[in-house]
Amino acid sequence: MIDLKWLREEPELFRAGARKKRIPCDIDGLLALDARARELQRTVEELRARQNALGKQVAKATGDEKARVLAELSELKGALKDSEAGWEGLKKEIDAGLLRIPQPPAAEVPEGKDDTENKEIKRVGEPTRFDFEPRDHGALAEAQGWIDFERAARIAGSRNYVLIGDLALLEFALMRFALDHMVRKGFVPLSVPVLVRSQCMVGTGYFPGGEEQAYRCDERDDLVLAGTAEVPVTSFHAGETLAEADLPKRYVALSSCYRREAGTYGKDTRGLYRVHQFQKVEQVVVDVADAERSLAHHREILSNAEEVLQALEIPYRVVDVCGGDLGAGQVQKFDIESWMPSRKGWGETHSASRFHEYQARRLELRYRDAQGKVRHCHTLNNTVAASARLLICVLENHQQADGRVRVPAPLRPYLGGRERIGRAL
C-alpha cells in the first residue's frame, strides 16, 4: 500500500511510475477523494467540538436556555452522525484506491512495454551444445518411465503431472540441496501453511488484481492456496513491531505452490514449463527502511540463486526487468532465465524483487528504530529453486546420448552417490 502523505506530496512521481509500469490508475480521482475526506474530517472535528461545548452548557443552563441547548444538541447529533458516516465511507474508498496505486519503480529500471524489452545485464555459461539429437524433457522423462501426464490429467485435469521413481527423487534432491544451501548461509528455515487468509494475499500485493491466478477454497473459510511461500513467510510478522536489533530477518521455506495459470490457454501446454502445482524454495528478507541496505540485500538474494544454478552447471542470464513487466509493488526486479534446449532459448526460473515499504504497510509490519520511532520495514524475496522448471534445465542440459541423465555433483549425496540416473534407451 502507498503512503497517502507521500502521494499528496509527490503525485507526479506516482503518475510517472504508473506510466512506466503500464498500470492504469486514477491518481487524480483518489486525491480528489482525499481532499473531500479531509474537508469532511474538519467538519466532524468542528461538530464534535461544538457538541462538547454544548454538553458543558447543559449542566449549567436552566429553563428555556436549557431547552434551547438540548434542541441544538439533538440537531447536532444527527449532523455529526451523517458527517462521520460520510467520512468513514470516504476513508474506505481511499484505502481501496491506495491498494491499486503502484509503487514508483527505481529510476534505473529500464523502460519497456513487456518481458521482450527486459535488459540483459549478465550471462553465465553458454547454451548447451550436443553432438547428438537431444530430447526435450517430456519425451526423455516419458521414455524413462519417469513421468505420467495422462494419469495425472485423469486425477486433477490438464497441466498436472506425476513424477515417478528417479525423477521424483531428483525433485526431492533439488529442493533439499537448495534448502541446505540457504541454511548454510544463515537463513532460518520455516515450514509454513500453503492455505492462507485473503488478507495475506492482499498484504503481499497479490490481491487485488491477481484473484484469477489463485485457487480459492470455500468462501466460508476465507482461505486461498498460495502461489509461493513468499505469502506466508512475509506475513509471518504481520501486525508486529519488531526491534531494530532483531533485524534483518532472513527466512527460507520449502512449500508446494499453486497457480491457476489463467489466461494461458494453449500456451506451453506440454511438459513442465507451465503447471498448476510445483515445489519451490523461497528466500525472504525483512529489514529496516534503508534504500541502500535493501539494494544490498537484493544483490545478495540474487547471488544466492545464481550460486545454485552455477553448482548445477546450468547456463543462465540475468535481466533487469523493464517497467511494463514489473508488478504493482516492486521497486525493481531481476529475473534469472536459464537455458532450456527444447525451447531453444532462455526460460524464467527465478525472480528477485525488492518492495521497500509496499508490502509492510499492507501487513502492518513495523520496527522501532534507535530513536524510538516506529517505521515500516522493507521486504524482499527471491526464488532459490522452483522444481518444475529446474527439472527441465537439469534433464535437458545434462542428458546423455544414450538417454541417461548426468547428476550434477551437489545432488549426488541426495541420490545415493549416483553420477547418472536412468537406463540406456
N, C-alpha and C positions, 0 to 999 in steps of 0.2 A: 504494500500500500504506500501511496505517496504522502509525504509530509505536506499538509494543506498550507501551512505557513510558507514553505519553500515554493509551492505552486503560485501563491499570491505574489511572492517577491520576484520570481523569475518565470513568468508564464511563457515568454518566448523560447526559453531553454526547453520547456516541455513541448511546445509546438514543434520546434526543430527536431527534438528527439522522436516524436511520434511520426514526423515525416520521414526521418531516416530509417525508422523501423517499419515503415509502411503499415502502421496500425492506426486505423481511423478512430478518433475520439473527439468529443465536443468539449474542449477545454474552456472556451468562452462561455458555453452554456453552464458549465459547472461553476465557474467564477461568478456568473450572474446569480446562481442559486445561493452561493456563499454570501454574496452581498445582501441578498434578501434575508438570509438566515441571521446575519449579524445585525441587520436593522431590526428584525423581529426579536432578537435577543435583547437589544437595548429597550425595546418596548416592554418585554417581560420584566426586565430588571426595574424599570420605572414603575410598572404596575405593582410589583412586589414591594418596592419602597413605599409607594403610596398606601398599600394595604397595611404595612407595618405601622405607618404613621397614624392611619385612621384607627387601627387597633388600640393604640395608646390613648387616642382621644375618647374612645368609647368608655373607658374606665372612669374618665373624669366628667364626661358630659351628662346632662340631665334633661328631662323633658323633651321639648321639641328639638333641641340641638342633638340629643342622643338619637332620636328617631331619624333625623336627617343623616347623621353619620352612619347609622346602621343601614339605611337605604342605599347610601353611596357604596358601602362595603359590599352589599348584596350585588349591586350592579357591577362593581369592580371584580368580584369573584368570577362572574360569568365571562367578563372580558379577558381576565387572566387565564382562565381555563382554555378559552379559544386560542389565545396567543401562544400558550405553552404547547397546545396540541399542534398548532401550525409550525412552531419552532422545531419540535421533535420530528415532525414529518419531513421538514426540510433537511434536518441533520441526517436522517436515514437515506434520503435521496443523494445527499452529498457523499456519504460513506459508500453507497453503491457505485456512484460515479468514480470515486477515487480508486476503487478496485479495478477499474478499466483504463486508468491512465497509465501509460507505460513509463518505466524508469528511463530517464535520458541515458543513452549509451555513452561510453567513454569517447573522448574526442578522437582517439586513434582508431576506433572501429571503422573499417573501410565502408565506403558507400557501395550499395549494390541492392538489387531487387530480390534475389533469392540465392539458393546454395550454389548456383552456377557461377556466381560472382564472388564467392569466398576467396580470400587471398592466401595462397600457399606461402608459408614462412619457413618451412623446414622439411627436408626429406631425408630419411634414414634408410639405407639399403636401396637396392634396385629391384624392379619387378622380376619375379622368379622366372627363369628360363628353363625349358625342358628339352631333352634330346629324344623325347617320345611324345605321343599324343596324350596330354593329360585329361583326366576325367574331372567332371565337376563333382562337388561334394555329395550331391544327392545320388548320382549314378554310382560313385565309388562306395558310399555307405550302403546302398541297396545291394550292390554286388557282393559286399562282405556280409550281408545279413545283419547290419548294424542299426538299421532304421526302418520304421514301418509307418508310412503316411496313410495308407488305405485303412488300416485298422484304427489308427488314431482319429481319422475323419469319422468313422462309424461311432466312435466313443464321444467325440467332442466337436465334430464339424471341421470345416476347412481351416487351413493354416495351423494345424496341430500335428504332432509327431510323437512317436515313441522311440526312444533310444534304447538300443539292445546291446548287451554284452560289453565288448571293449569300448564302444563309443559312449555308453553310459559311464563307464569307469574313467574315460578320458575327460568327460564333462566334470565329474567329481574332482579329478586331478587338477584341472584348470582352475576351478573355483577355490580349491584348498590352497593351491600354490599362490593365487592372488591374495587370499586372506592372510596367509602366513607372511607374505611379503610385506603387507601393511602393518601387521602386528610387530614385525621386526623393526619397523620404522617408528614405533611408539604409538600407533593408533589403537584406541581402545575398541575391542570387538563388542558388538551388540547383536543380540538375537531379537528381532523386532516383529510386531504384528504386520501382516500384509493387508488385513482388514482395518481400515482407518475411518474415523469420522469425517464427514464432509468438511468440517472446519479445518482439518489438517490439509485437505486439498486446496481450500481457499488460502490457508496460511502460507503454503509453499508456492502459491501462484498458479496452480493448475486449474482452479475454478476462480471466477467464471471464465469461460472461453474454451475449456478443454473437456467439457462434460461428455461430448460424443466419443472421446477416446477411452473413457473409463467404464468399467463394469460396475454398475451399482447394484447392491443387494437389496433385499426387501426394504421398502421405504420405512417400515416400522422401526428398523434398526438404525437407519441413517448411517450405513456403512458402505464403503467403496473399496474395491480391490486396488491397491496401489500399483502404479506402473513402474515404481522404483523405490528402493529403500530410502532414497532422499526424503521422501514424505514423512515416514515415521521417525527417522533419525533427526531430521531438522526440527521436527515438532517435539522432540523429547523434552526439551526445557521450556516449552511454550508456557507463557504466563508467569515465568520466574524472573527474578532479578539476581543475577549471578555476581559473585565477587570478581573484581578485575584480576586479582591474584590467581584465580582459578582458570583464567583464560590464557591461551586458546584451548578449546575443546576439540580434540581430534578423534573422530569416530569412524569405524568401518563396520559394515554389515553385509552379510550374505543373505539374499532373500529370493523368493520367487517373484516374478514381475508379470503383470497382466495388462495387455493393451488391446483395444478393440480393432485398431488399425482402420478406423472408419475413413472412408474417402479414398481407400487404396484398392478398390475393386479392380481386378485384372492386372494389378501391378505386383511383380515379384511373388507370384502365386506358388511357384515351385521351390522346394528346398527350404532352407532355414533362415533366409535373409529377413523375411518379414513375417513374424509369427505372433500368436496371441499370448504365449507363455514362455518364459525362459528364466534362467538363473543369472543373477548379477551380484557382483561385489561392488559396493558403492562406498566412496570416501566422502566425509562431510567435515567441514571446519567451521567452528563458531569462534569469533574473536572480537576484539574491541573495534570501535568505529574509527578506523585509521586507514585511509585510502592506500598508503604505501605498504602497510602491513598486509592488506588484502591482496594487493598485487603480488607481493612476495609469496603469499600462500597460493595464489593462483598458479604461479610458476612451479611451486613445489608439487602441487597435486597433479599438474600436467606431467611433470618429470616422473612421478610415481608410476603413472600409467605407461609412459614411454619405456621405463625400465622393464615392465612386464613384457612388452612386445619385443624389446631387444633380447631379453632372455629366451623368448620363444622363437627367435630368429624369423620374425615376421617383418617384411618391409612395410614402411608406413610413411605418411606425411602428416604434417600439422598445418591446419588452416586457421586463419583469423576470420571468424565468421562475420559476414557483412551485415549491415543494419537490417536489411529486408529479411534476413534469415534468423534474426535474434528474437527470443521470446520477450514478452512484455517486461519481465522483471530483471532481465540480465543486463548488467553494465557492460560486460564483454564475455565472449565465449570462444574457446579454442576447441575445434574438433580434431580428433585423430582419425584419419582414414587409412585403413590397412589394405594391402594388396590382396585382391581376390581374383585369381587367374580365370575362373569361369566367367567373371563379369568383364574381364579384360580391362579392369580399372580399379579404382580405389573405392572402398565401401566404408561408410562411417561405422566406427566401433566404439568411440569414446567421445564424450562431450564434457568439457571442463568449464564451469560457469562461476562467475562471482556476481553477487547481488547487492552488495552494500547493505543498506537497512531495509530493502524492499520486503524480504520475507519476514525479518524480525519485527517490523511494525505490524504486520498482519498477525503474527503469532504472539505479540506482546512479549518478545524475548529481549530482555534488557540486562544491563550490568551497571554496577555502581563504580564510578571511576575514582581515582585517587583523591579528587577534590570533593567527593561525596555526591557528585551529580549523577543522576540516573539517566542512562543513554541506551539507545537501541544498539544491539550487536550487529556485526557484519557476518554474513554467511557465504559459504562456497561449497561446491560439490563437484565430483567428477567420478565417472566410471573407473573402476580398476580393471574389471573384466566382465564382459557380458557373454554368456555361454554360447548362444546360438551363432552369433556372427564370428566369435572367436574360434568356434569349432570349424566353421567354413575355412578360416585362414589356416589353421593347423592341418586339416585334411588336405586342402588343395596345394598349399605351399610345400608340404613335407611328404607328399605322395611319391611312391617309387614306381619304377617302370613295371614291376610285377604286380602292382595293385596294393602292396602293403604300405603302411604309413610309418615314417620315422618319427620316433617320440623325442621331442626336444629334451635336452639334458635335465632341466629343472623339474620336469614332470615324471621322470623315471622313478624316483623314490616312491611316488604315489601309485605306481603301476608295477610294483614288484621288481623294479630294476630293468624292465624290458626296454630294449632300444627300438623295437619295432612292434607294431600290432597288425593283426590281420593275417591273411593267408595269400599265397601267390595265386593270382587269378588266371 
